[in-house]
Amino acid sequence: MVRLLLILGLVVNLFACASTPEPEAPPPPPPVAQPAPPAAEPVYEPPARELPKTGSSLPALGLSGLAALAGAGALHVMRSRIR
């Protein structure tokens, strides 16, 4: 009996939903014409300057040599303290 009432309720709901038409959505408003953006003015950019090619890798080489000498001196001092 309960099954019959459930099925009957489903059928009634199905017909009730099918018999009511859905409201139609109003048509979208016509597109509004956008004014053209103003022309972009050219921006002044100074020309790129190149640096002179006077630098070399000699200072880096000298610094690495100095670091090697400092490391050798530190190692010498540590060895002499251990003995």
Summary of the structure (lengths in Angstrom):
residues: 83
radius of gyration: 44.0
end to end distance: 104.7
largest distance: 105.1
contacts: 82
relative contact order: 0.04
helix: 52%
strand: 0%
